[in-house]
Amino acid sequence: MNNLNISQMINSDGFVLIRDVFSGEEIKRLRKTVKTYFRNKGLLANSGLTQPNAAVEFTDIGWLFYHPKMLAVMRQLLGQKDIMFTSHCDVHCRTLSAWHKDDGMGVMEGGYFGFPAYDQQDCRVYKVALYLQDHDNNTGGLTVRKGSHKFSEIHQGEEVYLKTKAGDIVVFDVRLSHTGQQDIIPFPSLQKPNLILQKALNKSLKIPPNKSQKYLKDIYDKLFVERLSIFFTYGLPNDYTKAFAINNMKRQLWQNKNTNIFLSPETRQAFINNNVLLAEDYFSELINEN
């Protein structure tokens, strides 16, 4: 897939799936690192665990952000050598999701850009979704609405499920409507039997519906490969990306209940060595607020 094709695709569709960016050994290494991290850390979220502000808090995955293939992809998509890392990163373990956009319109007034930016051509902030296991035979991966980055409505656009394999990435416009796994079991053929089983547990064991769902989810999580994912964000070095980075960091600070906002010296220097611009250089207002 050449530069022109993927740039055109993300501009028109709002997303692009790129195969085999990371090797099997790299994914294996990431899975081990993430699983170890979540043994003692992370926040409870949507029936699983999450780590917001992971670019700052979870330094062991720093190499992922400036991986040569990763930077090459982002430079192709953004169409220039100068790109900016926003400092946004979330890491998830077994979390469930619902339809949403990542432009912040649902979490703060004006969203991360300060206003609804759906018609702004220079607003090019792209999020990377990396799933650390295959999702080509289940519905535990990413589903998007094609072209929805151009509209404020969450449910506008053709629904497309992306059958990723470990090592693939999906890069999408943060204004795109998308969702991760929605049901506690990511196999449509088993969802009806799952509901029947829940009702049986409710009736025979007197387990309340909310607890029976968690009970079954714990079983499914043990039976199937533990679902892990990492999301991080780049953009053009312009005011849209800076605004996104500053306001998104405000939310990450609120989620973490802390004031740590800067990358580790090692990660920062690695970015500088790779000629990547850093949004954290504009975080002075966050220092004053905290």
ABEGO torsion letter per residue (X at the ends): XBAAAAAAAAAAAGBBBBBGABBAAAAAAAAAAAAAAAAABEBBBGGBBBBBGAAAABAAAAAAAABAAAAAAAAAAAGBABBBBAGBBBBBBGBBBBBBBAAGAAABBGEAAGBBAAABAABBBBBBBBBABBAAABAABBBBBBGAAABABAABEBBBBBBBBBGBBBBBBAABBBBBBABABABAAAAAAAAAAAAAAAAAAGBBAAAAAAAAAAAAAAABBBBBBBBBBBBBBBAAAAAAAAAAAAAAAAAAGBABABBBAAAAAAAAAAGBBBAAAAAAAAAAAX
